């Protein structure tokens, strides 16, 4: 995933700082998708893709305050 431009990244960092419960929910949803992955018999590639997208989004949200601080 391409990182968003600096203004959007700063806005995302401010959102994460002011709503930390959203990051908790994102992380829980990511782990729920990961737990379902081993039992996926149909459309395994779709499930893997969903896990990858969730993982990248969670990482972006989690790291956005540190990245924005360096800008």
C-alpha positions as CSV (number, residue, x, y, z in Angstrom):
1,X,0.0,0.0,0.0
2,X,1.3,3.5,-0.8
3,X,1.5,5.8,2.1
4,X,-0.8,8.7,2.0
5,X,0.6,12.2,1.4
6,X,1.7,14.2,4.4
7,X,-1.5,16.2,5.0
8,X,-3.7,13.1,5.0
9,X,-1.2,11.3,7.1
10,X,-1.2,14.1,9.7
11,X,-5.0,14.0,9.7
12,X,-5.0,10.2,10.2
13,X,-2.5,10.6,13.1
14,X,-4.7,13.2,14.8
15,X,-7.7,10.9,14.4
16,X,-5.9,7.9,15.9
17,X,-4.7,10.0,18.8
18,X,-8.1,11.4,19.5
19,X,-9.9,8.0,19.0
20,X,-7.6,5.2,20.3
21,X,-10.6,2.9,20.7
22,X,-10.9,2.8,16.9
23,X,-7.4,1.3,16.7
24,X,-8.4,-1.3,19.3
25,X,-11.4,-2.2,17.1
26,X,-9.3,-2.4,13.9
27,X,-6.8,-4.6,15.6
28,X,-9.6,-6.9,16.9
29,X,-11.2,-7.2,13.5
30,X,-7.8,-8.0,11.9
31,X,-7.2,-10.8,14.4
32,X,-10.7,-12.1,13.9
33,X,-10.0,-12.4,10.1
34,X,-6.7,-14.1,10.9
35,X,-8.4,-16.6,13.1
36,X,-10.9,-17.5,10.3
37,X,-8.2,-17.9,7.7
38,X,-7.1,-21.5,8.5
39,X,-10.6,-22.8,8.2
40,X,-11.3,-21.1,4.8
41,X,-12.0,-23.8,2.3
42,X,-13.6,-21.7,-0.4
43,X,-12.0,-18.6,-1.8
44,X,-8.8,-18.9,0.2
45,X,-7.1,-16.2,-1.8
46,X,-9.9,-13.8,-1.0
47,X,-9.5,-14.5,2.7
48,X,-5.7,-14.1,2.4
49,X,-6.3,-10.8,0.6
50,X,-8.6,-9.5,3.3
51,X,-6.1,-10.4,6.0
52,X,-3.4,-8.6,4.1
53,X,-5.5,-5.4,3.7
54,X,-6.5,-5.5,7.3
55,X,-2.9,-5.9,8.4
56,X,-1.7,-3.0,6.2
57,X,-4.5,-0.7,7.5
58,X,-3.8,-1.6,11.1
59,X,-0.1,-1.0,10.6
60,X,-0.8,2.4,8.9
61,X,-3.1,3.5,11.7
62,X,-0.7,2.3,14.4
63,X,2.4,3.9,12.9
64,X,0.7,7.1,11.6
65,X,1.5,9.2,14.8
66,X,5.2,8.4,14.6
67,X,5.4,8.9,10.9
68,X,3.5,12.2,11.1
69,X,5.8,13.4,13.9
70,X,8.8,12.9,11.6
71,X,7.3,15.1,8.9
